[in-house]
Amino acid sequence: TPGKSTAPTASAAPVVDDMPVCWPLPTKTQQKGSTTRTTAEANAAIQSRSFGGSTQGDPMPENEVAHVRNVMTNLLDTVSAQENNPKKREDIAKRLEELYSKLVAGQIRNAASQKVLHLVSCLEAHDYAGANKTQTELCTIDWESNKNWLMGVKRLIPRG
């Protein structure tokens, strides 16, 4: 679990929610070009401790997760029927399962969980422009730990 410290070696997570990281560490992608192996390994260790399976927010109530699942599954069925691409459907379904499990476990920040609920309400209203906008906003919240399911959601939402 990341500590609540601003020391560079304590955590790669912000001390206060919705604030920038106090000491930004290079991401795994940025670290690939590092020529100093010990620093790269230390940064990777801090990143993995900070973005692991730790709780980041409150677990979402089961009834809300079920609602998210129903709306997403209905949209997935609709999109799959139109495109007839079983591999794409399977990939998106797998990514959505990650979203549901993270919502239940509280592994998504509260701000992101609320945006997921807003995204679902946009989808229910067939407001695909609003859903795409909300999905883009979600990409700015903890992209590193949520990118897998976010890409599935992006591929699911019709262009609005």
Buried (B, 14 or more C-beta within 10 A) or exposed (E): EBEEEEEBEBBBBBBEEEEEEBBEBBBBEEBEEBEEEEEBEBBBEBBEBBBEEBEBBEBBEEEBBEBBBEBBEEBBEEBBEEEEEEEBBEBBBEBBEBBBEBBBBBBBBBBBBEBBBBBBBBBBEEBBEBBBBBBEBBBEBBEEBBEEBBBBBBEBBBEE
